[in-house]
Amino acid sequence: MRRFIEKYGSIFGYLALAVLLVGGSRYLITRNMDAWNEVLLIGGAVLLALFVALRPQQVKEALSGRKVRYGTNTALITLAFLAIVVGVNYLAGRYYYRYDATEQKRYTLSEQTKQVLDSLEQDIEMTGFFTPNDPQRAGFEQLIDQYTYQSDNIFYTWVDPDREPTRAMQYDPPPSSALIVESGDRIQRVFNAEEQDITSAILSVTRAENKVIYFTTGHQEHAIQGSAAGSYSQIVSVLRDQNYDVETITLATAGVPEDAAVVIIAGPQTEFLEEEIEALRAYLQQGGKAMVMVDPDVETGLNDTLAEWDVAFGSGLVIDPVNTIMGQIAAPAVSNYTYSQITENLPMSFYPVARPVEEIEGEDVTGSVTVQALAETSAESWAEQDTQASEVEFDEGVDQPGPLTLLATVDAPAEGDDPDVRTRMVLVGDSDFVSNEYLVQGNAGVFLNSVNWLAEEEDLIAIGPEPPEQRQIFLSAIQTSTLFFISVILIPVTLLGAGFVVWLRRR
C-alpha cells in the first residue's frame, strides 16, 4: 500500500487541479452553479483532500521550501494582474462605452436617428422573431445594439417562432424572420436590417399622425412616379420612408388642402393660372409652407407673389467656371454653405442647370421677413443672359456677376395674432437636382432637410454616414520589391541576428 501511495499519490493532486480548473472555468462561462459544476468542484475538493492525506510530507515540503517563496511572489503578481483584469471588466460592464474607429463611421447611427432617439418620450418594444439559424438575426441584432446603446427607451427581445409559436400567434399574420416595433397599440414590421427601416418604424409608432406633402400638377412638373430619369420617384420613396404621406394636387380645381404640411412646386414649365396663384398666396399668408423649384427660361407667374416675401427667381443661366461638376460650367457645385439647420453637415451638392434666386425689395414694410441665402456660387460666376449661346463668357453690363444664390429660405410671421404660426419657404433655382438622374447624397440631403424644416420636423434634419469607400493601393515595381525586401527578408533576418547575439552572450 505504501509503495502504491508513493507511486500514484501525486496523481490525485494533478486530478484535483484539473477538475477544479474545469469546474471553475465552467462556472465563469455559464455563471450558473448547476449540478455539473457542483459535482466538479466538490469532486476536485475531495481529490485534493485525498492528495493531502496520502502525501502530507510532499505537501509540507512544497509549502515551506525555497520554491514556495519564489512561487508566492509569482502568485501575488498573478493575483494582482487578475484583480486588474477583473476590475477593468467590471468597470467596462458597468460603464459601457463604444467607439467607432472607421473613418466614415460605418458602425455608428446617423445623426438623424440619434435625434429621433433622443426625442423619444415613450418606450419602444422591439421583438425579433428569428430562428437560431436565421441569417437575418445577426444583422438585426448588431444594429439594434446601437439603438439600445443610444436610448434607454428601446427594449429588445429575441423570440424563436418555432419554439414559442404562441408569441408569434399574437400578431396577424404571425411574423417569421421579422422585427416587430411597438409603442402602445401601434405596431410596425421591419423585414430588412437597415437603419432607415428601423428608424422609420420608430417614427411610425410614435407619431400621432403622418404629415402630408403635396406636389402640384398641371404645369408639366416632375412626375412623382415612374422610373424615368426626370421622375422624382426615388426621392418620393425616401419621403415615404420618413413616414410622410405624399399626394398630388391641382390648384385650379382643389386649391390647397387643409391637411397640407408642405406644398412642393417641382419644376413647372408653364404659367400658373390666376386662381392657382391666389390659392397659393392665401395658403402662404396663413402660415403655409412651400418649396418652389423653378428652372431657367421658364416663366411661371409666381414672382409677383413671391415678392410679397422679398424674394424672386432671377433671369439667366448660372455659369460657374470654378465650382463645377466634371468641368460642366453650367452645373455649379456647392460644398461651403451658409450655416443653418438645413445645411449643417451637408456634403457637396450640385445643380445641373440653374437660375439665380434673388432677395429683392418687395412689399414687406415691417422688416419681419427673413431671407437667408444658403448655397452660393463662387465670385467668378455669373448669370448668363444669352442662354442660347453655344459659347459663353461674361459680358459686363449685361450678365449678372456672382456670387449668385442657388438656394434660399424665407421665414416670416403669418397673418393673424398667433406669433407661433409662421410662413416658411425654400426656393431653389433648379428642379432637376433631385430627379432620378441626379439624385446623389448631397442633393438628396438638401431636399430632405428642406422638407423637414418646412414641415417643422427639425429633429429629422441630418445626414447619415457615407457609404463605405473602396480603397485600393497601387504599387510600382520598385515599391513592391522594397516592401518584399523589408517585410520578408530584412525584418526576419534582423530578429534572428538579435537572437543569435543574445544566445552568444549568455554562453
DRENVO-545948 format. One record per residue (C-alpha): residue in three letters; x, y, z. Coordinates in pm, whole numbers, plus 32768, in hexadecimal, padded with zeros to 4 digits. Example, Ala and Ser with C-alpha at 12.3 -4.5 7.8 and 13.67 -1.06 7.14 Angstrom:
% residues 2
ALA84CE7E3E830CSER85577F9682CA
END
This chain:
% residues 507
MET800080008000ARG811B80E98058ARG81C280AA7F09PHE807680F07E5AILE804D823A7F14GLU81B482A57EC8LYS818A82467D5BTYR802C82C47D0DGLY7FD983BA7E24SER804084E97D55ILE7F3D848A7C4DPHE7E2984FA7D3CGLY7ECC86527D4DTYR7ED586797BD3LEU7D7285F97BB6ALA7CFC86E87CC7LEU7D9588147C12ALA7D0487A87AC2VAL7BA5876E7B4BLEU7BA588B47C11LEU7C2089717ADCVAL7B0C88DE7A03GLY7A0189247B08GLY7A768A897B46SER7A918AD679D4ARG79398A48798FTYR78A28B1E7AA2LEU794B8C5C7A22ILE78C48C1978C5THR77618BAF791CARG77388C7F7A5BASN765C8B637AD4MET76A48A757BF5ASP75F2894A7B62ALA761887DA7BC0TRP774787A87ADEASN780288CA7B79GLU77B1884E7CD6VAL782F86EF7C83LEU797087767BE9LEU79C288647D06ILE7968876F7E1AGLY7A2086557D69GLY7B5387327D3FALA7B4D87887EB0VAL7B3486157F0ELEU7C5785BB7E28LEU7D2786D57EBBALA7CDA8659801BLEU7D4484F77FBAPHE7E8A857C7F2DVAL7ED386398071ALA7E7E85038140LEU7F518418806BARG807F84FE8037PRO809185DE816EGLN820E85F28169GLN821586617FFEVAL810F876C8048LYS81D887E68176GLU831987FE80AEALA826488AE7F93LEU81D689B28080SER831B89F8813EGLY842989DC8034ARG84E98AEC7F7BLYS84198AB67E44VAL82E78B147F0CARG83788C657F65TYR83BB8CB27DF8GLY82718C177D9DTHR81C08CF27E9CASN82478E2C7DF3THR81D88DA67CA4ALA80838D527D30LEU805C8EAF7DC2ILE80B98F4F7C74THR7FC68E677BC3LEU7EB28EB77CB9ALA7EF2902E7C90PHE7EE090087B15LEU7D9D8F417B31ALA7D0D90487C1CILE7D5A91587B1EVAL7CBA908E7A05VAL7B8590477AD7GLY7B6D91B77B3BVAL7B89922F79D5ASN7A7E91377967TYR799C91A57A82LEU79C193147A24ALA798F92C178B4GLY784D920A7905ARG77CD931C79EBTYR783894477917TYR77FF93D877B2TYR78AB94A776A2ARG78C89478752BTYR79B795187436ASP79A094F572BDALA7B0195037231THR7A9994EF70C2GLU7ADB962E6FFEGLN797796456F7ALYS78CF95CF70BFARG783C949A701CTYR77D39409716CTHR7739954571FCLEU75D095B371E2SER759096E7710EGLU7555983571B7GLN73F098217136THR73AD96DF71F4LYS745D9760732CGLN737E98937330VAL724997BA730BLEU72B896DA742CASP73189800750ASER71BD989474DBLEU71059756753FGLU70139785765EGLN6F7F96267661ASP701094C8766CILE704094057529GLU7024928B7539MET70E091CF7429THR70A990597401GLY71798F93730APHE70D18E5A7287PHE71F48D9071FDTHR72588C24720APRO73B78BE87298ASN74448BA9713EASP73948CCC7093PRO749E8D996FDAGLN73D38ED67016ARG73F18EBC718EALA755F8F2271ACGLY752F905670D1PHE73FF90CB7193GLU7496909472EAGLN75DD913F7291LEU751692707223ILE741F92667344ASP7544925D7437GLN759993BC73BETYR7433942E73FCTHR742993A4755FTYR757A944575A6GLN74FD9596752CSER73AD959675E1ASP732B950B7729ASN71CF95057690ILE722193E9759FPHE71ED92827617TYR7238914C7548THR71CC8FE1756ETRP72228EBA7490VAL71188DB07455ASP71428C68739CPRO6FF18C4172EAASP70228ACA72CCARG704E8A987442GLU6F568BA574AEPRO6E428BA073A8THR6D478C3A7499ARG6E148D7D74A1ALA6E0B8D917329MET6C958D447321GLN6C548E8A73DDTYR6C878F407293ASP6BBF8F207153PRO6C5A8E967083PRO6D588DE87166PRO6EB18E7C7123SER6FCE8DAB709CSER712B8E3E706DALA70BA8F9D70C6LEU70E290AA71CEILE6FA99125727DVAL6FBA928F72F8GLU6EAB92F373EFSER6E45942174B9GLY6CF2941B7562ASP6BFC9383746EARG6CC193E27335ILE6D8B92D27287GLN6E7F92D47163ARG6F3791B270BFVAL709C91CF703EPHE711E90CA6F4BASN7271915F6EECALA739191996FDDGLU73BB93046F6FGLU73D59434704FGLN72E094FA6F7AASP71D893EA6F99ILE71F793CB7112THR71F89544714DSER70CE95677065ALA701294627131ILE7062951D7274LEU6FDC966071DFSER6EA595AD7165VAL6E49952272BBTHR6E9796657377ARG6DF997697292ALA6C9097BF72D3GLU6C5897D4715BASN6D2197F0701BLYS6D4899446F7EVAL6CE1996F6E14ILE6DC399FB6D02TYR6D129A766BC8PHE6DB79A996A73THR6D089B826981THR6CA59B016828GLY6C1C9B9866E7HIS6D529C5A667AGLN6E319B3E65FBGLU6EDC9B1B674CHIS6FB799F06797ALA6EEB98B267C5ILE6EFA980E691AGLN6ED296B16889GLY6F8395E6677DSER70EC958C6738ALA713A969E6639ALA72789766666CGLY71B398A466ADSER70C3980467A5TYR70C5984A691BSER706996E46974GLN71A896996A35ILE71A297CD6B12VAL702A97A16B49SER7071963D6BBDVAL716296CA6CBFLEU705997C26D34ARG6F6896A36D6BASP707795E46E25GLN7082970D6F13ASN6F0D96DA6F4CTYR6E8C97F96E7CASP6D5597C06DABVAL6D9698406C4AGLU6C7898B06B69THR6C40998D6A36ILE6B569AB76A16THR6ACB9B8C68FFLEU6AB19CEC698AALA69B99D58687ETHR68B19C6068EFALA68F79C0F6A5BGLY69CF9D276AE4VAL6AB39CCD6C06PRO6A239BBF6CEDGLU6A039C0F6E5DASP6AE39AEE6EC1ALA6C079B656DE9ALA6D479B6C6EB4VAL6E199BD96D88VAL6DC89C336C20ILE6EDB9BE66B23ILE6EEC9C8969CCALA6FE79BB36910GLY70579C4E67C9PRO6F1E9CD56720GLN6F429D1A65ABTHR6E099DEF6578GLU6D6D9F19662APHE6C829EF3674ELEU6B1F9F6E6727GLU6AB1A09B67EFGLU69CC9FCD68CCGLU6AEA9EDB6914ILE6BCE9FFA6979GLU6ABEA0876A5BALA6A8D9F346B01LEU6C049F166B3DARG6C1CA07C6BC0ALA6AFEA0456CB5TYR6B9F9F046D2FLEU6CEF9FAC6D6CGLN6C57A0DD6E16GLN6BB19FF96F15GLY6CF99F566F76GLY6D249E646E55LYS6E679DB36DFDALA6EE49D936C96MET70149D1E6BD7VAL702B9DC26A81MET71229D466979VAL71279DFD682DASP72139DC06706PRO72B49EC76623ASP71F09F5E6502VAL70A19F01659CGLU6F99A00665EBTHR6EAE9F8766FAGLY6E02A0C86767LEU6E69A08568D1ASN6F61A1A368FAASP6E56A2A6694CTHR6DD7A1CE6A66LEU6F34A17D6AE5ALA6F82A2F26AE9GLU6E99A3146C13TRP6FA7A2596CD3ASP70CDA3186C37VAL7146A2036B4DALA7133A1B169DBPHE71D1A0CF68D6GLY72D2A18B6808SER730DA1736694GLY7429A0C865DDLEU74F19F8665FBVAL75E89F606719ILE774F9F2D669AASP78609ED66793PRO79B69E8366FFVAL7A4D9E446859ASN795B9D5D6912THR78E09C656810ILE78949AF467DFMET796D9A4366DDGLY79C99B91663FGLN785D9BE865F0ILE785F9D5E6637ALA76E29D6B661EALA76C49C6D6738PRO77369D2F686DALA779F9C6969A0VAL778C9CDB6B09SER78579C516C2BASN78649D816D10TYR770C9DE56D8DTHR76869EF76E67TYR764B9E5A6FBBSER74E39DF77001GLN741B9CCC7078ILE73F19C666F0CTHR755F9C706EA7GLU760D9BF86FE3ASN76FA9AD86F8ELEU76859ACA6E24PRO77749A346D23MET77A39AD46BCFSER76709B0C6AF7PHE76559B79698CTYR754D9C1168ACPRO75509B9A6740VAL74AF9CCE66A4ALA745B9DEC6790ARG73E49F5267A4PRO742AA04568C1VAL7345A08369E8GLU733DA1F26A4CGLU72E4A2B66B81ILE7229A3EB6B11GLU7184A51C6BA7GLY7028A48F6BA8GLU6EE7A4F26C52ASP6F54A4A66DB7VAL6F56A5F36E6DTHR6F69A5646FCDGLY70C5A4CC6FA8SER7048A388703FVAL70A0A2AD6F13THR71E9A1F26F33VAL728CA1826DEEGLN73C5A0AB6E0DALA74A4A03E6CEELEU751F9EDD6D3DALA75DD9E766C02GLU76A49F656B2ATHR77899F5069FDSER78EE9FD369EFALA794CA13E69B9GLU79B9A0E76855SER785BA07167F5TRP7750A131673AALA75EBA11566BAGLU7607A0F46540GLN74E7A1AB6499ASP751FA118633ETHR74B29FBA6399GLN74B19F456230ALA76219F9361EESER77029E6861A0GLU782B9F13624AVAL78039FF46377GLU78D5A1026413PHE788CA213650CASP7803A34F6468GLU7825A4746554GLY76ECA543656AVAL761AA42664DEASP765AA2F365B3GLN7625A2F3672BPRO7770A2BE67E3GLY7798A1C368FDPRO778DA1486A03LEU762AA0D769BBTHR752EA02F6AA0LEU74B59ED46A3CLEU73F59E7E6B79ALA73449F6A6C68THR724A9F576D85VAL7136A0456DF0ASP70B0A05A6F52ALA6F9FA1546FAAPRO6E7DA17A709CALA6D2DA112700EGLU6BFCA1EF700CGLY6B3FA1E37153ASP6B8AA21072C2ASP6C3EA0C97308PRO6DB7A10D7306ASP6E059F9872F8VAL6D659F7171A2ARG6E669FC37099THR6E859FB76F22ARG6FAD9EF26EA2MET70339EC96D42VAL715E9E2B6C9ALEU71B99EA86B3EVAL72A59DE96A57GLY73119E6268FFASP730E9D016871SER721C9BDD687CASP72EA9ACA67D7PHE73DD9AA568F8VAL72FF99A669AESER727A98F1687EASN72D59783685AGLU73F197DF676FTYR74AA98C36860LEU7447984069B7VAL759298306A71GLN75BB98456BE9GLY75F499BB6BFFASN74CE9A0F6B1DALA73E899266BDEGLY745F99C26D23VAL74099B226CADPHE72AC9AB66C46LEU725899DC6D75ASN72E09AD56E71SER721A9BE96DC7VAL70D89B1F6DD8ASN71169AC86F46TRP71569C376F99LEU701C9CA26EE3ALA6F4C9B946F8EGLU6FDC9C0370DFGLU707B9AB07112GLU71CE9B39716FASP722799FF7230LEU723C994870E1ILE73359A397047ALA747F997D7028ILE755398B46F3CGLY75BB97506F8BPRO771996BF6F65GLU779E96A06E06PRO77A9954A6D62PRO78F594936D82GLU79FD950C6C94GLN7ABA940A6BC8ARG7C2E94456BFAGLN7D3E93AF6B20ILE7EB793CC6B32PHE7F7F93C669F1LEU80F693846A19SER820593AD6917ALA82FF929468D5ILE8406934369ACGLN831093786ACATHR82A5920A6AB8SER840D91916AC4THR8461927A6BE5LEU833392076CABPHE838B90986C6DPHE84F690CD6CD6ILE849991826E1BSER837E909E6E8CVAL83FA8F4A6E14ILE85758F686E2ELEU85F090926EFBILE850A907B702DPRO85228EFD705DVAL869E8EFD702BTHR86C3901C7123LEU85F98F64722ALEU86BD8E2171F4GLY88068EDE720CALA879D8F867351GLY873A8E3773E1PHE88878D9C737BVAL894C8EB87422VAL88878E8E7566TRP88C98D15755DLEU8A408D497531ARG8A538E3C7653ARG899B8D52773CARG8A908C3B76EA
END
